[in-house]
């Protein structure tokens, strides 16, 4: 990785394809923190958006995407449309 890439962020991890679940759209958006990834996902429905950010961190991007999606599904099951306010 070049000096400029390290200083200015370089290439970002590509986002996985969004998933539709119970009428909601879930897009995993893990946050890179050093060599690990914090669990995060964007949940959307009817133009409204909720950002899920967890304290959990994992070692690789694939695991972060998978767990972020699972946590978003769980939140949708528990709260449904109340998620937006």
Buried (B, 14 or more C-beta within 10 A) or exposed (E): EEEEEEEEEEEEEEEBEBBEBEEBBBBBBBBBEEEBBBBBBBBBBEEEEBEBBBEBBBEEBEEBBBBBBBBBBEBBEEEEEEBBE
